[in-house]
Structure formats: structure tokens, C-alpha cells
Amino acid sequence: MLSGHADAVLCVAFAPASNVLASGSSDGEIKLWDTGNWRTVRTLTGHKDFVQGLTFHPNGKLLVSASFDKSVRCWV
């Protein structure tokens, strides 16, 4: 079952050499998508405000997110 964001998507990032897309939203969540079937692989929570930026490390195993709550988080 597809499970999207509850609010607007503000940023996206592709994992290098992978079929994973990360999307950050004004709902404060980050979703990881398998672009082969467009299913949510994982939902990351912890930001208390809009997610405004996402980037993957070149190895594709680390995701960094920035939020309007003035926090930066690293996700493995």
C-alpha cells in the first residue's frame, strides 16, 4: 500500500547507485521510497518542523536532513 506524506513535499534526494528516493515534507517526516515499485521503505521521524533539505553521502548509506526547527540529523 502506498503511504505518502500528510503535507507538501519540500525536498528530495536520490541515493547514489540505488533505487532509493528520500522525500522531506512540511509534515516533519522523511520517507524513503523504492523507485522500482514506489512503495515506502521507511519513514524517519524526529524533526519538529518542516524538513527543508536532504542529501545522501556518496556511499548512499548515510542521509543528512535539515529542518526549520534548526536541527540537522544524520540517518543510517
PQR file of N, CA, C, O and H, with PARSE charges and radii, in Angstrom:
ATOM      1  N   MET A   1       0.831  -1.174   0.000 -0.4000 1.5000
ATOM      2  CA  MET A   1       0.000   0.000   0.000 -0.0000 2.0000
ATOM      3  C   MET A   1       0.880   1.243   0.000  0.5500 1.7000
ATOM      4  O   MET A   1       1.822   1.335   0.788 -0.5500 1.4000
ATOM      5  N   LEU A   2       0.588   2.188  -0.865 -0.4000 1.5000
ATOM      6  CA  LEU A   2       1.333   3.431  -0.889 -0.0000 2.0000
ATOM      7  C   LEU A   2       0.926   4.300   0.292  0.5500 1.7000
ATOM      8  O   LEU A   2      -0.256   4.438   0.609 -0.5500 1.4000
ATOM      9  H   LEU A   2      -0.177   2.114  -1.505  0.4000 1.0000
ATOM     10  N   SER A   3       1.917   4.873   0.922 -0.4000 1.5000
ATOM     11  CA  SER A   3       1.657   5.710   2.080 -0.0000 2.0000
ATOM     12  C   SER A   3       2.470   6.982   1.929  0.5500 1.7000
ATOM     13  O   SER A   3       3.664   6.997   2.227 -0.5500 1.4000
ATOM     14  H   SER A   3       2.876   4.761   0.665  0.4000 1.0000
ATOM     15  N   GLY A   4       1.833   8.051   1.467 -0.4000 1.5000
ATOM     16  CA  GLY A   4       2.539   9.293   1.210 -0.0000 2.0000
ATOM     17  C   GLY A   4       2.582  10.205   2.415  0.5500 1.7000
ATOM     18  O   GLY A   4       2.155   9.845   3.512 -0.5500 1.4000
ATOM     19  H   GLY A   4       0.863   8.039   1.225  0.4000 1.0000
ATOM     20  N   HIS A   5       3.105  11.393   2.185 -0.4000 1.5000
ATOM     21  CA  HIS A   5       3.195  12.404   3.237 -0.0000 2.0000
ATOM     22  C   HIS A   5       1.821  13.002   3.522  0.5500 1.7000
ATOM     23  O   HIS A   5       0.939  13.014   2.664 -0.5500 1.4000
ATOM     24  H   HIS A   5       3.452  11.686   1.294  0.4000 1.0000
ATOM     25  N   ALA A   6       1.665  13.491   4.731 -0.4000 1.5000
ATOM     26  CA  ALA A   6       0.419  14.140   5.132 -0.0000 2.0000
ATOM     27  C   ALA A   6       0.363  15.590   4.651  0.5500 1.7000
ATOM     28  O   ALA A   6      -0.692  16.223   4.693 -0.5500 1.4000
ATOM     29  H   ALA A   6       2.382  13.482   5.428  0.4000 1.0000
ATOM     30  N   ASP A   7       1.518  16.117   4.190 -0.4000 1.5000
ATOM     31  CA  ASP A   7       1.580  17.512   3.766 -0.0000 2.0000
ATOM     32  C   ASP A   7       2.513  17.634   2.564  0.5500 1.7000
ATOM     33  O   ASP A   7       2.941  16.621   2.012 -0.5500 1.4000
ATOM     34  H   ASP A   7       2.375  15.602   4.156  0.4000 1.0000
ATOM     35  N   ALA A   8       2.827  18.844   2.159 -0.4000 1.5000
ATOM     36  CA  ALA A   8       3.612  19.092   0.950 -0.0000 2.0000
ATOM     37  C   ALA A   8       5.041  18.566   1.056  0.5500 1.7000
ATOM     38  O   ALA A   8       5.669  18.652   2.111 -0.5500 1.4000
ATOM     39  H   ALA A   8       2.479  19.667   2.608  0.4000 1.0000
ATOM     40  N   VAL A   9       5.544  18.024  -0.047 -0.4000 1.5000
ATOM     41  CA  VAL A   9       6.940  17.600  -0.138 -0.0000 2.0000
ATOM     42  C   VAL A   9       7.772  18.827  -0.500  0.5500 1.7000
ATOM     43  O   VAL A   9       7.468  19.526  -1.467 -0.5500 1.4000
ATOM     44  H   VAL A   9       5.033  17.954  -0.904  0.4000 1.0000
ATOM     45  N   LEU A  10       8.823  19.086   0.281 -0.4000 1.5000
ATOM     46  CA  LEU A  10       9.645  20.280   0.087 -0.0000 2.0000
ATOM     47  C   LEU A  10      11.013  19.979  -0.518  0.5500 1.7000
ATOM     48  O   LEU A  10      11.643  20.867  -1.093 -0.5500 1.4000
ATOM     49  H   LEU A  10       9.070  18.518   1.067  0.4000 1.0000
ATOM     50  N   CYS A  11      11.481  18.730  -0.395 -0.4000 1.5000
ATOM     51  CA  CYS A  11      12.804  18.396  -0.910 -0.0000 2.0000
ATOM     52  C   CYS A  11      12.895  16.900  -1.181  0.5500 1.7000
ATOM     53  O   CYS A  11      12.188  16.098  -0.570 -0.5500 1.4000
ATOM     54  H   CYS A  11      10.970  18.008   0.072  0.4000 1.0000
ATOM     55  N   VAL A  12      13.774  16.541  -2.107 -0.4000 1.5000
ATOM     56  CA  VAL A  12      14.013  15.144  -2.442 -0.0000 2.0000
ATOM     57  C   VAL A  12      15.500  14.935  -2.679  0.5500 1.7000
ATOM     58  O   VAL A  12      16.228  15.880  -2.982 -0.5500 1.4000
ATOM     59  H   VAL A  12      14.348  17.192  -2.603  0.4000 1.0000
ATOM     60  N   ALA A  13      15.949  13.680  -2.537 -0.4000 1.5000
ATOM     61  CA  ALA A  13      17.336  13.311  -2.844 -0.0000 2.0000
ATOM     62  C   ALA A  13      17.363  11.846  -3.234  0.5500 1.7000
ATOM     63  O   ALA A  13      16.690  11.014  -2.625 -0.5500 1.4000
ATOM     64  H   ALA A  13      15.358  12.912  -2.291  0.4000 1.0000
ATOM     65  N   PHE A  14      18.157  11.536  -4.267 -0.4000 1.5000
ATOM     66  CA  PHE A  14      18.354  10.155  -4.678 -0.0000 2.0000
ATOM     67  C   PHE A  14      19.607   9.608  -4.016  0.5500 1.7000
ATOM     68  O   PHE A  14      20.620  10.302  -3.925 -0.5500 1.4000
ATOM     69  H   PHE A  14      18.704  12.211  -4.762  0.4000 1.0000
ATOM     70  N   ALA A  15      19.542   8.366  -3.555 -0.4000 1.5000
ATOM     71  CA  ALA A  15      20.722   7.680  -3.034 -0.0000 2.0000
ATOM     72  C   ALA A  15      21.585   7.276  -4.220  0.5500 1.7000
ATOM     73  O   ALA A  15      21.068   6.742  -5.202 -0.5500 1.4000
ATOM     74  H   ALA A  15      18.719   7.803  -3.628  0.4000 1.0000
ATOM     75  N   PRO A  16      22.898   7.522  -4.150 -0.5600 1.5000
ATOM     76  CA  PRO A  16      23.777   7.148  -5.257  0.2800 2.0000
ATOM     77  C   PRO A  16      23.740   5.639  -5.535  0.5500 1.7000
ATOM     78  O   PRO A  16      23.703   4.826  -4.611 -0.5500 1.4000
ATOM     79  N   ALA A  17      23.751   5.288  -6.806 -0.4000 1.5000
ATOM     80  CA  ALA A  17      23.810   3.886  -7.252 -0.0000 2.0000
ATOM     81  C   ALA A  17      22.754   3.026  -6.571  0.5500 1.7000
ATOM     82  O   ALA A  17      23.022   1.887  -6.187 -0.5500 1.4000
ATOM     83  H   ALA A  17      23.780   5.949  -7.557  0.4000 1.0000
ATOM     84  N   SER A  18      21.562   3.574  -6.426 -0.4000 1.5000
ATOM     85  CA  SER A  18      20.485   2.875  -5.727 -0.0000 2.0000
ATOM     86  C   SER A  18      19.155   3.280  -6.346  0.5500 1.7000
ATOM     87  O   SER A  18      19.084   4.217  -7.141 -0.5500 1.4000
ATOM     88  H   SER A  18      21.344   4.499  -6.739  0.4000 1.0000
ATOM     89  N   ASN A  19      18.115   2.567  -5.972 -0.4000 1.5000
ATOM     90  CA  ASN A  19      16.779   2.939  -6.426 -0.0000 2.0000
ATOM     91  C   ASN A  19      15.980   3.542  -5.274  0.5500 1.7000
ATOM     92  O   ASN A  19      14.756   3.418  -5.229 -0.5500 1.4000
ATOM     93  H   ASN A  19      18.173   1.806  -5.326  0.4000 1.0000
ATOM     94  N   VAL A  20      16.678   4.199  -4.340 -0.4000 1.5000
ATOM     95  CA  VAL A  20      16.026   4.814  -3.179 -0.0000 2.0000
ATOM     96  C   VAL A  20      15.948   6.327  -3.375  0.5500 1.7000
ATOM     97  O   VAL A  20      16.934   6.986  -3.704 -0.5500 1.4000
ATOM     98  H   VAL A  20      17.673   4.300  -4.377  0.4000 1.0000
ATOM     99  N   LEU A  21      14.752   6.849  -3.163 -0.4000 1.5000
ATOM    100  CA  LEU A  21      14.500   8.284  -3.183 -0.0000 2.0000
ATOM    101  C   LEU A  21      14.043   8.693  -1.793  0.5500 1.7000
ATOM    102  O   LEU A  21      13.155   8.063  -1.218 -0.5500 1.4000
ATOM    103  H   LEU A  21      13.951   6.313  -2.895  0.4000 1.0000
ATOM    104  N   ALA A  22      14.643   9.745  -1.250 -0.4000 1.5000
ATOM    105  CA  ALA A  22      14.211  10.300   0.034 -0.0000 2.0000
ATOM    106  C   ALA A  22      13.386  11.545  -0.246  0.5500 1.7000
ATOM    107  O   ALA A  22      13.746  12.352  -1.102 -0.5500 1.4000
ATOM    108  H   ALA A  22      15.364  10.258  -1.717  0.4000 1.0000
ATOM    109  N   SER A  23      12.282  11.703   0.472 -0.4000 1.5000
ATOM    110  CA  SER A  23      11.465  12.906   0.351 -0.0000 2.0000
ATOM    111  C   SER A  23      11.248  13.499   1.736  0.5500 1.7000
ATOM    112  O   SER A  23      10.944  12.785   2.691 -0.5500 1.4000
ATOM    113  H   SER A  23      11.989  11.048   1.168  0.4000 1.0000
ATOM    114  N   GLY A  24      11.408  14.813   1.829 -0.4000 1.5000
ATOM    115  CA  GLY A  24      11.196  15.532   3.082 -0.0000 2.0000
ATOM    116  C   GLY A  24       9.985  16.430   2.945  0.5500 1.7000
ATOM    117  O   GLY A  24       9.749  17.014   1.887 -0.5500 1.4000
ATOM    118  H   GLY A  24      11.654  15.393   1.053  0.4000 1.0000
ATOM    119  N   SER A  25       9.221  16.538   4.013 -0.4000 1.5000
ATOM    120  CA  SER A  25       7.935  17.205   3.917 -0.0000 2.0000
ATOM    121  C   SER A  25       7.717  18.239   5.011  0.5500 1.7000
ATOM    122  O   SER A  25       8.428  18.283   6.015 -0.5500 1.4000
ATOM    123  H   SER A  25       9.412  16.063   4.872  0.4000 1.0000
ATOM    124  N   SER A  26       6.707  19.067   4.778 -0.4000 1.5000
ATOM    125  CA  SER A  26       6.298  20.017   5.811 -0.0000 2.0000
ATOM    126  C   SER A  26       5.558  19.314   6.944  0.5500 1.7000
ATOM    127  O   SER A  26       5.209  19.953   7.937 -0.5500 1.4000
ATOM    128  H   SER A  26       6.129  19.031   3.963  0.4000 1.0000
ATOM    129  N   ASP A  27       5.311  18.010   6.815 -0.4000 1.5000
ATOM    130  CA  ASP A  27       4.756  17.244   7.934 -0.0000 2.0000
ATOM    131  C   ASP A  27       5.852  16.829   8.925  0.5500 1.7000
ATOM    132  O   ASP A  27       5.562  16.193   9.938 -0.5500 1.4000
ATOM    133  H   ASP A  27       5.595  17.490   6.008  0.4000 1.0000
ATOM    134  N   GLY A  28       7.129  17.192   8.630 -0.4000 1.5000
ATOM    135  CA  GLY A  28       8.246  16.884   9.517 -0.0000 2.0000
ATOM    136  C   GLY A  28       8.835  15.506   9.322  0.5500 1.7000
ATOM    137  O   GLY A  28       9.784  15.141  10.015 -0.5500 1.4000
ATOM    138  H   GLY A  28       7.365  17.708   7.807  0.4000 1.0000
ATOM    139  N   GLU A  29       8.295  14.731   8.396 -0.4000 1.5000
ATOM    140  CA  GLU A  29       8.765  13.367   8.170 -0.0000 2.0000
ATOM    141  C   GLU A  29       9.625  13.273   6.915  0.5500 1.7000
ATOM    142  O   GLU A  29       9.538  14.091   5.999 -0.5500 1.4000
ATOM    143  H   GLU A  29       7.524  15.028   7.834  0.4000 1.0000
ATOM    144  N   ILE A  30      10.455  12.240   6.918 -0.4000 1.5000
ATOM    145  CA  ILE A  30      11.235  11.868   5.744 -0.0000 2.0000
ATOM    146  C   ILE A  30      10.788  10.465   5.374  0.5500 1.7000
ATOM    147  O   ILE A  30      10.699   9.582   6.228 -0.5500 1.4000
ATOM    148  H   ILE A  30      10.525  11.576   7.661  0.4000 1.0000
ATOM    149  N   LYS A  31      10.513  10.272   4.111 -0.4000 1.5000
ATOM    150  CA  LYS A  31      10.134   8.938   3.646 -0.0000 2.0000
ATOM    151  C   LYS A  31      11.178   8.463   2.646  0.5500 1.7000
ATOM    152  O   LYS A  31      11.644   9.226   1.799 -0.5500 1.4000
ATOM    153  H   LYS A  31      10.585  10.989   3.417  0.4000 1.0000
ATOM    154  N   LEU A  32      11.535   7.191   2.761 -0.4000 1.5000
ATOM    155  CA  LEU A  32      12.428   6.549   1.806 -0.0000 2.0000
ATOM    156  C   LEU A  32      11.577   5.674   0.912  0.5500 1.7000
ATOM    157  O   LEU A  32      10.805   4.844   1.393 -0.5500 1.4000
ATOM    158  H   LEU A  32      11.157   6.571   3.450  0.4000 1.0000
ATOM    159  N   TRP A  33      11.720   5.861  -0.397 -0.4000 1.5000
ATOM    160  CA  TRP A  33      10.898   5.185  -1.390 -0.0000 2.0000
ATOM    161  C   TRP A  33      11.752   4.260  -2.245  0.5500 1.7000
ATOM    162  O   TRP A  33      12.877   4.601  -2.610 -0.5500 1.4000
ATOM    163  H   TRP A  33      12.347   6.536  -0.787  0.4000 1.0000
ATOM    164  N   ASP A  34      11.217   3.100  -2.558 -0.4000 1.5000
ATOM    165  CA  ASP A  34      11.803   2.209  -3.550 -0.0000 2.0000
ATOM    166  C   ASP A  34      11.220   2.647  -4.889  0.5500 1.7000
ATOM    167  O   ASP A  34      10.023   2.483  -5.126 -0.5500 1.4000
ATOM    168  H   ASP A  34      10.303   2.823  -2.261  0.4000 1.0000
ATOM    169  N   THR A  35      12.052   3.202  -5.762 -0.4000 1.5000
ATOM    170  CA  THR A  35      11.534   3.730  -7.025 -0.0000 2.0000
ATOM    171  C   THR A  35      11.182   2.629  -8.019  0.5500 1.7000
ATOM    172  O   THR A  35      10.623   2.910  -9.079 -0.5500 1.4000
ATOM    173  H   THR A  35      13.024   3.335  -5.569  0.4000 1.0000
ATOM    174  N   GLY A  36      11.496   1.400  -7.696 -0.4000 1.5000
ATOM    175  CA  GLY A  36      11.099   0.293  -8.556 -0.0000 2.0000
ATOM    176  C   GLY A  36       9.613   0.012  -8.483  0.5500 1.7000
ATOM    177  O   GLY A  36       8.996  -0.374  -9.476 -0.5500 1.4000
ATOM    178  H   GLY A  36      11.950   1.172  -6.835  0.4000 1.0000
ATOM    179  N   ASN A  37       9.030   0.208  -7.291 -0.4000 1.5000
ATOM    180  CA  ASN A  37       7.595  -0.058  -7.123 -0.0000 2.0000
ATOM    181  C   ASN A  37       6.860   1.092  -6.425  0.5500 1.7000
ATOM    182  O   ASN A  37       5.652   1.013  -6.198 -0.5500 1.4000
ATOM    183  H   ASN A  37       9.531   0.522  -6.484  0.4000 1.0000
ATOM    184  N   TRP A  38       7.590   2.156  -6.086 -0.4000 1.5000
ATOM    185  CA  TRP A  38       7.051   3.347  -5.421 -0.0000 2.0000
ATOM    186  C   TRP A  38       6.364   3.025  -4.102  0.5500 1.7000
ATOM    187  O   TRP A  38       5.318   3.588  -3.779 -0.5500 1.4000
ATOM    188  H   TRP A  38       8.571   2.219  -6.270  0.4000 1.0000
ATOM    189  N   ARG A  39       6.956   2.129  -3.359 -0.4000 1.5000
ATOM    190  CA  ARG A  39       6.470   1.814  -2.018 -0.0000 2.0000
ATOM    191  C   ARG A  39       7.391   2.448  -0.987  0.5500 1.7000
ATOM    192  O   ARG A  39       8.598   2.567  -1.202 -0.5500 1.4000
ATOM    193  H   ARG A  39       7.806   1.672  -3.622  0.4000 1.0000
ATOM    194  N   THR A  40       6.809   2.852   0.129 -0.4000 1.5000
ATOM    195  CA  THR A  40       7.596   3.403   1.220 -0.0000 2.0000
ATOM    196  C   THR A  40       8.402   2.289   1.868  0.5500 1.7000
ATOM    197  O   THR A  40       7.850   1.278   2.302 -0.5500 1.4000
ATOM    198  H   THR A  40       5.829   2.755   0.304  0.4000 1.0000
ATOM    199  N   VAL A  41       9.710   2.484   1.927 -0.4000 1.5000
ATOM    200  CA  VAL A  41      10.608   1.518   2.554 -0.0000 2.0000
ATOM    201  C   VAL A  41      10.730   1.804   4.043  0.5500 1.7000
ATOM    202  O   VAL A  41      10.796   0.891   4.866 -0.5500 1.4000
ATOM    203  H   VAL A  41      10.159   3.305   1.574  0.4000 1.0000
ATOM    204  N   ARG A  42      10.759   3.096   4.374 -0.4000 1.5000
ATOM    205  CA  ARG A  42      10.967   3.509   5.765 -0.0000 2.0000
ATOM    206  C   ARG A  42      10.478   4.941   5.940  0.5500 1.7000
ATOM    207  O   ARG A  42      10.550   5.746   5.012 -0.5500 1.4000
ATOM    208  H   ARG A  42      10.705   3.838   3.706  0.4000 1.0000
ATOM    209  N   THR A  43       9.983   5.253   7.124 -0.4000 1.5000
ATOM    210  CA  THR A  43       9.609   6.616   7.487 -0.0000 2.0000
ATOM    211  C   THR A  43      10.485   7.046   8.651  0.5500 1.7000
ATOM    212  O   THR A  43      10.566   6.359   9.669 -0.5500 1.4000
ATOM    213  H   THR A  43       9.924   4.599   7.878  0.4000 1.0000
ATOM    214  N   LEU A  44      11.142   8.190   8.492 -0.4000 1.5000
ATOM    215  CA  LEU A  44      12.031   8.723   9.522 -0.0000 2.0000
ATOM    216  C   LEU A  44      11.348   9.895  10.209  0.5500 1.7000
ATOM    217  O   LEU A  44      10.904  10.836   9.551 -0.5500 1.4000
ATOM    218  H   LEU A  44      11.076   8.749   7.665  0.4000 1.0000
ATOM    219  N   THR A  45      11.268   9.838  11.511 -0.4000 1.5000
ATOM    220  CA  THR A  45      10.639  10.907  12.282 -0.0000 2.0000
ATOM    221  C   THR A  45      11.619  11.443  13.306  0.5500 1.7000
ATOM    222  O   THR A  45      12.546  10.742  13.713 -0.5500 1.4000
ATOM    223  H   THR A  45      11.629   9.074  12.045  0.4000 1.0000
ATOM    224  N   GLY A  46      11.419  12.672  13.721 -0.4000 1.5000
ATOM    225  CA  GLY A  46      12.278  13.271  14.734 -0.0000 2.0000
ATOM    226  C   GLY A  46      12.350  14.785  14.617  0.5500 1.7000
ATOM    227  O   GLY A  46      12.517  15.478  15.620 -0.5500 1.4000
ATOM    228  H   GLY A  46      10.666  13.241  13.390  0.4000 1.0000
ATOM    229  N   HIS A  47      12.226  15.301  13.400 -0.4000 1.5000
ATOM    230  CA  HIS A  47      12.205  16.753  13.248 -0.0000 2.0000
ATOM    231  C   HIS A  47      10.873  17.285  13.767  0.5500 1.7000
ATOM    232  O   HIS A  47       9.832  16.639  13.647 -0.5500 1.4000
ATOM    233  H   HIS A  47      12.091  14.738  12.585  0.4000 1.0000
ATOM    234  N   LYS A  48      10.937  18.481  14.348 -0.4000 1.5000
ATOM    235  CA  LYS A  48       9.736  19.081  14.922 -0.0000 2.0000
ATOM    236  C   LYS A  48       9.118  20.154  14.014  0.5500 1.7000
ATOM    237  O   LYS A  48       8.138  20.799  14.387 -0.5500 1.4000
ATOM    238  H   LYS A  48      11.783  19.006  14.445  0.4000 1.0000
ATOM    239  N   ASP A  49       9.697  20.339  12.821 -0.4000 1.5000
ATOM    240  CA  ASP A  49       9.196  21.336  11.877 -0.0000 2.0000
ATOM    241  C   ASP A  49       9.489  20.834  10.458  0.5500 1.7000
ATOM    242  O   ASP A  49       9.936  19.702  10.272 -0.5500 1.4000
ATOM    243  H   ASP A  49      10.493  19.814  12.518  0.4000 1.0000
ATOM    244  N   PHE A  50       9.235  21.680   9.472 -0.4000 1.5000
ATOM    245  CA  PHE A  50       9.416  21.305   8.062 -0.0000 2.0000
ATOM    246  C   PHE A  50      10.818  20.753   7.815  0.5500 1.7000
ATOM    247  O   PHE A  50      11.795  21.257   8.368 -0.5500 1.4000
ATOM    248  H   PHE A  50       8.872  22.599   9.623  0.4000 1.0000
ATOM    249  N   VAL A  51      10.913  19.726   6.990 -0.4000 1.5000
ATOM    250  CA  VAL A  51      12.207  19.246   6.513 -0.0000 2.0000
ATOM    251  C   VAL A  51      12.532  20.060   5.264  0.5500 1.7000
ATOM    252  O   VAL A  51      11.795  20.019   4.279 -0.5500 1.4000
ATOM    253  H   VAL A  51      10.119  19.316   6.541  0.4000 1.0000
ATOM    254  N   GLN A  52      13.648  20.803   5.312 -0.4000 1.5000
ATOM    255  CA  GLN A  52      13.957  21.740   4.233 -0.0000 2.0000
ATOM    256  C   GLN A  52      15.096  21.287   3.333  0.5500 1.7000
ATOM    257  O   GLN A  52      15.292  21.872   2.268 -0.5500 1.4000
ATOM    258  H   GLN A  52      14.246  20.836   6.112  0.4000 1.0000
ATOM    259  N   GLY A  53      15.852  20.270   3.720 -0.4000 1.5000
ATOM    260  CA  GLY A  53      16.949  19.824   2.878 -0.0000 2.0000
ATOM    261  C   GLY A  53      17.349  18.390   3.176  0.5500 1.7000
ATOM    262  O   GLY A  53      17.293  17.938   4.320 -0.5500 1.4000
ATOM    263  H   GLY A  53      15.692  19.794   4.586  0.4000 1.0000
ATOM    264  N   LEU A  54      17.756  17.674   2.118 -0.4000 1.5000
ATOM    265  CA  LEU A  54      18.194  16.288   2.229 -0.0000 2.0000
ATOM    266  C   LEU A  54      19.399  16.076   1.331  0.5500 1.7000
ATOM    267  O   LEU A  54      19.471  16.645   0.242 -0.5500 1.4000
ATOM    268  H   LEU A  54      17.801  18.040   1.188  0.4000 1.0000
ATOM    269  N   THR A  55      20.347  15.261   1.780 -0.4000 1.5000
ATOM    270  CA  THR A  55      21.448  14.843   0.924 -0.0000 2.0000
ATOM    271  C   THR A  55      21.982  13.503   1.413  0.5500 1.7000
ATOM    272  O   THR A  55      22.036  13.242   2.615 -0.5500 1.4000
ATOM    273  H   THR A  55      20.289  14.799   2.665  0.4000 1.0000
ATOM    274  N   PHE A  56      22.371  12.666   0.472 -0.4000 1.5000
ATOM    275  CA  PHE A  56      22.984  11.392   0.793 -0.0000 2.0000
ATOM    276  C   PHE A  56      24.502  11.520   0.721  0.5500 1.7000
ATOM    277  O   PHE A  56      25.035  12.256  -0.109 -0.5500 1.4000
ATOM    278  H   PHE A  56      22.327  12.877  -0.505  0.4000 1.0000
ATOM    279  N   HIS A  57      25.187  10.800   1.593 -0.4000 1.5000
ATOM    280  CA  HIS A  57      26.636  10.645   1.494 -0.0000 2.0000
ATOM    281  C   HIS A  57      26.903   9.898   0.188  0.5500 1.7000
ATOM    282  O   HIS A  57      26.052   9.124  -0.251 -0.5500 1.4000
ATOM    283  H   HIS A  57      24.755  10.201   2.268  0.4000 1.0000
ATOM    284  N   PRO A  58      28.054  10.106  -0.441 -0.5600 1.5000
ATOM    285  CA  PRO A  58      28.343   9.397  -1.699  0.2800 2.0000
ATOM    286  C   PRO A  58      28.255   7.867  -1.614  0.5500 1.7000
ATOM    287  O   PRO A  58      28.031   7.209  -2.630 -0.5500 1.4000
ATOM    288  N   ASN A  59      28.427   7.299  -0.427 -0.4000 1.5000
ATOM    289  CA  ASN A  59      28.309   5.835  -0.308 -0.0000 2.0000
ATOM    290  C   ASN A  59      26.849   5.377  -0.260  0.5500 1.7000
ATOM    291  O   ASN A  59      26.574   4.179  -0.320 -0.5500 1.4000
ATOM    292  H   ASN A  59      28.610   7.834   0.398  0.4000 1.0000
ATOM    293  N   GLY A  60      25.914   6.325  -0.152 -0.4000 1.5000
ATOM    294  CA  GLY A  60      24.486   6.014  -0.156 -0.0000 2.0000
ATOM    295  C   GLY A  60      23.951   5.437   1.140  0.5500 1.7000
ATOM    296  O   GLY A  60      22.767   5.111   1.222 -0.5500 1.4000
ATOM    297  H   GLY A  60      26.137   7.299  -0.103  0.4000 1.0000
ATOM    298  N   LYS A  61      24.798   5.302   2.158 -0.4000 1.5000
ATOM    299  CA  LYS A  61      24.372   4.675   3.410 -0.0000 2.0000
ATOM    300  C   LYS A  61      24.054   5.675   4.517  0.5500 1.7000
ATOM    301  O   LYS A  61      23.552   5.288   5.573 -0.5500 1.4000
ATOM    302  H   LYS A  61      25.760   5.568   2.091  0.4000 1.0000
ATOM    303  N   LEU A  62      24.335   6.938   4.290 -0.4000 1.5000
ATOM    304  CA  LEU A  62      24.087   7.978   5.287 -0.0000 2.0000
ATOM    305  C   LEU A  62      23.250   9.069   4.634  0.5500 1.7000
ATOM    306  O   LEU A  62      23.584   9.559   3.555 -0.5500 1.4000
ATOM    307  H   LEU A  62      24.743   7.253   3.433  0.4000 1.0000
ATOM    308  N   LEU A  63      22.168   9.444   5.292 -0.4000 1.5000
ATOM    309  CA  LEU A  63      21.306  10.528   4.835 -0.0000 2.0000
ATOM    310  C   LEU A  63      21.379  11.645   5.864  0.5500 1.7000
ATOM    311  O   LEU A  63      21.281  11.394   7.065 -0.5500 1.4000
ATOM    312  H   LEU A  63      21.896   9.046   6.168  0.4000 1.0000
ATOM    313  N   VAL A  64      21.551  12.875   5.399 -0.4000 1.5000
ATOM    314  CA  VAL A  64      21.569  14.041   6.285 -0.0000 2.0000
ATOM    315  C   VAL A  64      20.357  14.891   5.946  0.5500 1.7000
ATOM    316  O   VAL A  64      20.061  15.139   4.778 -0.5500 1.4000
ATOM    317  H   VAL A  64      21.632  13.079   4.423  0.4000 1.0000
ATOM    318  N   SER A  65      19.662  15.333   6.987 -0.4000 1.5000
ATOM    319  CA  SER A  65      18.475  16.174   6.795 -0.0000 2.0000
ATOM    320  C   SER A  65      18.599  17.445   7.625  0.5500 1.7000
ATOM    321  O   SER A  65      19.211  17.458   8.694 -0.5500 1.4000
ATOM    322  H   SER A  65      19.903  15.131   7.936  0.4000 1.0000
ATOM    323  N   ALA A  66      18.003  18.512   7.104 -0.4000 1.5000
ATOM    324  CA  ALA A  66      17.960  19.793   7.806 -0.0000 2.0000
ATOM    325  C   ALA A  66      16.502  20.227   7.905  0.5500 1.7000
ATOM    326  O   ALA A  66      15.693  19.975   7.012 -0.5500 1.4000
ATOM    327  H   ALA A  66      17.506  18.502   6.237  0.4000 1.0000
ATOM    328  N   SER A  67      16.191  20.892   9.028 -0.4000 1.5000
ATOM    329  CA  SER A  67      14.811  21.272   9.289 -0.0000 2.0000
ATOM    330  C   SER A  67      14.711  22.725   9.717  0.5500 1.7000
ATOM    331  O   SER A  67      15.681  23.318  10.190 -0.5500 1.4000
ATOM    332  H   SER A  67      16.848  21.097   9.753  0.4000 1.0000
ATOM    333  N   PHE A  68      13.514  23.293   9.542 -0.4000 1.5000
ATOM    334  CA  PHE A  68      13.237  24.636  10.038 -0.0000 2.0000
ATOM    335  C   PHE A  68      13.273  24.698  11.571  0.5500 1.7000
ATOM    336  O   PHE A  68      13.248  25.788  12.142 -0.5500 1.4000
ATOM    337  H   PHE A  68      12.726  22.812   9.157  0.4000 1.0000
ATOM    338  N   ASP A  69      13.330  23.548  12.238 -0.4000 1.5000
ATOM    339  CA  ASP A  69      13.465  23.547  13.701 -0.0000 2.0000
ATOM    340  C   ASP A  69      14.914  23.800  14.126  0.5500 1.7000
ATOM    341  O   ASP A  69      15.249  23.685  15.305 -0.5500 1.4000
ATOM    342  H   ASP A  69      13.351  22.662  11.774  0.4000 1.0000
ATOM    343  N   LYS A  70      15.779  24.150  13.149 -0.4000 1.5000
ATOM    344  CA  LYS A  70      17.185  24.489  13.362 -0.0000 2.0000
ATOM    345  C   LYS A  70      18.018  23.276  13.754  0.5500 1.7000
ATOM    346  O   LYS A  70      19.025  23.410  14.448 -0.5500 1.4000
ATOM    347  H   LYS A  70      15.507  24.244  12.191  0.4000 1.0000
ATOM    348  N   SER A  71      17.600  22.098  13.312 -0.4000 1.5000
ATOM    349  CA  SER A  71      18.376  20.889  13.600 -0.0000 2.0000
ATOM    350  C   SER A  71      18.835  20.235  12.310  0.5500 1.7000
ATOM    351  O   SER A  71      18.210  20.368  11.258 -0.5500 1.4000
ATOM    352  H   SER A  71      16.781  21.990  12.748  0.4000 1.0000
ATOM    353  N   VAL A  72      19.943  19.528  12.424 -0.4000 1.5000
ATOM    354  CA  VAL A  72      20.469  18.685  11.349 -0.0000 2.0000
ATOM    355  C   VAL A  72      20.574  17.294  11.926  0.5500 1.7000
ATOM    356  O   VAL A  72      21.079  17.108  13.033 -0.5500 1.4000
ATOM    357  H   VAL A  72      20.452  19.420  13.278  0.4000 1.0000
ATOM    358  N   ARG A  73      20.096  16.317  11.177 -0.4000 1.5000
ATOM    359  CA  ARG A  73      20.122  14.930  11.654 -0.0000 2.0000
ATOM    360  C   ARG A  73      20.827  14.057  10.629  0.5500 1.7000
ATOM    361  O   ARG A  73      20.742  14.274   9.420 -0.5500 1.4000
ATOM    362  H   ARG A  73      19.685  16.469  10.277  0.4000 1.0000
ATOM    363  N   CYS A  74      21.528  13.058  11.163 -0.4000 1.5000
ATOM    364  CA  CYS A  74      22.177  12.039  10.336 -0.0000 2.0000
ATOM    365  C   CYS A  74      21.440  10.732  10.548  0.5500 1.7000
ATOM    366  O   CYS A  74      21.194  10.322  11.683 -0.5500 1.4000
ATOM    367  H   CYS A  74      21.597  12.881  12.145  0.4000 1.0000
ATOM    368  N   TRP A  75      21.091  10.086   9.461 -0.4000 1.5000
ATOM    369  CA  TRP A  75      20.326   8.840   9.491 -0.0000 2.0000
ATOM    370  C   TRP A  75      21.156   7.754   8.810  0.5500 1.7000
ATOM    371  O   TRP A  75      21.706   7.959   7.728 -0.5500 1.4000
ATOM    372  H   TRP A  75      21.291  10.418   8.539  0.4000 1.0000
ATOM    373  N   VAL A  76      21.234   6.604   9.462 -0.4000 1.5000
ATOM    374  CA  VAL A  76      21.985   5.476   8.894 -0.0000 2.0000
ATOM    375  C   VAL A  76      21.015   4.406   8.484  0.5500 1.7000
ATOM    376  O   VAL A  76      21.425   3.360   7.980 -0.5500 1.4000
ATOM    377  H   VAL A  76      20.787   6.438  10.341  0.4000 1.0000
TER
END
